[in-house]
Amino acid sequence: MKIKIPFDYDRLAQKELGVELDIPERNVQSVIRTFLLNLDYNDRQKWIHTNVPNKNVKHITEEELYE
């Protein structure tokens, strides 16, 4: 996944400094998992409904969570 973000500020030039990151898939999964697990159930559900199309959501059992 590629993403462009500001990461510092040059006070003398009064400009943001940026980077373009090419983040490996395993790291993207880790970041998303950490973000979602830090939300409570209600906020997690809201985020999923807002950001993930229904066709990409598969409901699974508790047992399947830990396989």
C-alpha positions as CSV (number, residue, x, y, z in Angstrom):
1,M,0.0,0.0,0.0
2,K,1.4,3.4,-1.0
3,I,0.6,6.5,1.1
4,K,1.9,10.0,1.1
5,I,2.1,11.8,4.5
6,P,3.7,14.8,6.1
7,F,6.3,13.8,8.6
8,D,8.1,16.9,9.7
9,Y,8.1,20.7,9.4
10,D,10.9,22.9,8.1
11,R,10.5,26.0,10.3
12,L,12.9,28.1,8.3
13,A,11.2,27.4,4.9
14,Q,7.7,27.3,6.6
15,K,6.9,24.1,4.7
16,E,5.9,20.6,5.6
17,L,8.3,17.8,4.6
18,G,6.7,14.6,3.3
19,V,7.4,11.0,2.6
20,E,5.8,8.5,0.2
21,L,5.7,5.1,2.0
22,D,5.3,1.7,0.3
23,I,4.1,-0.3,3.3
24,P,4.2,-4.1,3.1
25,E,0.8,-5.9,3.3
26,R,1.7,-7.6,6.7
27,N,2.4,-4.2,8.2
28,V,-0.8,-2.8,6.9
29,Q,-2.7,-5.7,8.5
30,S,-1.0,-5.1,11.8
31,V,-1.7,-1.3,11.8
32,I,-5.4,-1.9,10.9
33,R,-5.8,-4.7,13.4
34,T,-4.3,-2.5,16.2
35,F,-6.4,0.5,15.2
36,L,-9.7,-1.6,15.2
37,L,-8.9,-3.5,18.4
38,N,-8.4,-0.2,20.3
39,L,-12.0,0.8,19.5
40,D,-14.9,-0.5,21.6
41,Y,-17.4,-2.8,19.8
42,N,-19.8,0.1,19.0
43,D,-17.1,2.3,17.4
44,R,-15.6,-0.7,15.6
45,Q,-19.0,-1.5,14.0
46,K,-19.5,2.1,13.0
47,W,-16.0,2.3,11.4
48,I,-16.6,-1.0,9.5
49,H,-20.0,0.1,8.3
50,T,-18.6,3.5,7.2
51,N,-15.4,2.3,5.5
52,V,-15.9,-1.3,4.3
53,P,-18.5,-2.2,1.6
54,N,-21.0,-4.8,2.8
55,K,-19.8,-7.2,0.1
56,N,-16.4,-7.3,1.7
57,V,-17.7,-8.1,5.2
58,K,-18.0,-11.8,6.1
59,H,-19.5,-12.6,9.5
60,I,-17.7,-15.5,11.3
61,T,-18.2,-17.4,14.5
62,E,-16.2,-16.9,17.7
63,E,-14.4,-20.2,17.0
64,E,-13.3,-19.0,13.5
65,L,-11.8,-15.9,15.1
66,Y,-9.2,-18.0,16.8
67,E,-8.4,-20.6,14.3
